C-alpha cells in the first residue's frame, strides 16, 4: 500500500476537463453546424444526440447535461472523445470531427 494523501478523483478524470471546456466545445459544434453529437469512451460510442434546431445555448445545455450524465454512469474512464457527426448518404461517407480527446491523467499501471 502506498501511503498517499487521498485525492478527489473527480479532478483527474476526463469529465472534469471536458466539463470545464463545455462553452468552447459547444461553440465549435455550433460553428461547424454538426447535426449530431457523439461521445466515445475508450473508442466505444456511449452517447449520441441530435443537435438539429438547437442554438448555441441549447447545444451548450445539451452537452453539459450529456457529459454530466455520462460522468455519473462511467465515473472513471481512461479516455473520452467528443465528436461532431454528419450522417452519410449513399454518395457521401459519414463525416466525423473529433473536437476533444481527453485521457485520464492518473493512469494506474496494469501489471
Secondary structure, 3 states (H helix, E strand, C coil): CCCCCCCCHHHHCHHHHHHHCHHHHHHHHHHHCCCEEEEEECCEEEEEEECCCCCHHHHHHHHHHHHHHHHHHCCCCCEEEEEEEECCCCCCCCEEEEEEEEECCCCCCCC
